[in-house]
Amino acid sequence: MILVHLIRNEHMNVSRIFSCAVGMFAVTQLAAQSSSPTTLIKAGRLLDPRSGNVLSPAAVLIENGKIKEVGPPPKVLTHAPGDVKTIDLGSATLLPGLIDGHTHLFLDIVRPPEAEAQRHENGIFAPGNLLAIVESPTKRALMGAHLARQDLESGITTVRNLGHSGIDGDTELRDAIKAGRISGPRILASGRKLITRGSYLQNLNPAIADAILEQEFLLIDGPDRARQAVRQNAFHNVDVIKVTADENLTVPELASVVEEAHRERLKVAVHAVDKISIQTAIDAGADSIEHGNEVTDEQLKQMRDKGMFLDLTPTSYDGFLRKIAEQMVVISAASRAAYASSAPSLKQQYDQLVERVLKSGVKFAAGSDMCWFYPGKTRGEASTAAFVNLRAAGMPALDVIRAITSNAAEMLGWQDRIGSIEPGKFADLIAVAGDPVIDITELQRVEFVMKNGDVIKNDFASK
Ligand SMILES: [Zn+2]
């Protein structure tokens, strides 16, 4: 459609466009020929997260990047061609590739020292975020590509990148991965985050504040501006709209975002932590509420009735974020004491949130919300460690797995493509040595990763 639009409006040389299209076709053909078109994977067990059923032993036949058949090995083998490439994973457990419903591949914030954090409105996040915006976009893009690859190597085959990637960082990274230029997960890109003025960066030089803000955000200031922001992101071909709700955002403004986004067939993910923002998101008809830490039982009921998703982000659960910080900065005795006194009740609140969410019947998924530099861990290792926090918060292991596979696929609107191992879906598979339903930390030790039928890593092969 975009191409047609260009031809009509810009009077471009039609024959040149046509020859470009032929060139692209030739490249696609080459890529298809260079990889083995059919692969058979055998494993001791295969978990269907939706039902919890385990197929044992299991085989998956993959053709041209998609799953063709799933079943017991003797049966699947009869339908495999003679030259099929077989990958035997021994007694491993196969699962669908993991989906991180909420991440930030273009931020790798180094925790500042306490004195620095205290002089900013949003402390630990502010200086790093500002630096990410004002430094070279090229530097940032290369970092994003690096972190994306690390996510994939840990078994995260799809991510939803919800803001903080400059103007077009995540849409371009998505397209570069799609084109096979670099290796990384499937990306649903939100482009710039829609915010009210002052949500993220304060104390900027007024003379250049708008120029800085516009590198990272689109400002909502009234319903018309809200619609315009959605259209600006749509111009960059985003997959989803991300909005941050705070007490300054009104229901008519957010409702305009939702209406315009839905017209463009885009879902709207709304960052909302406190009760007022959560109610704004519910009343405006958001598709998912991100974080949702202070959601009430009545609000969970409203969300369930409207079919809205709650996307849990257990990133600061039980001192998780604090453990990262402790490796980078000296924490004062006063800060340690303050944390020690508040930690038990914070943990209890999150445990209760998880319990209330499960009891309410609301649809839920999970995201790592990783945007932090974690010394000694890759981004993928940090993200899978964050997922595992949900188990510690009392969520049964199978529900944790659902939150980052089948449930997340539905939240993204991609349930026909990813989130389970069944015919017709993309061949995005991972395998772990043990049983993740018994020990969820197996997800931190993913040993086999396949995306789109291509083996990204297979540590079983070297054992
Ligand atoms: Zn976030």
Boltz pocket constraint, residues with backbone or C-beta under 6 A from the ligand:
constraints:
  - pocket:
      binder: B
      contacts: [[A, 102], [A, 103], [A, 104], [A, 162], [A, 369]]
      max_distance: 6.0
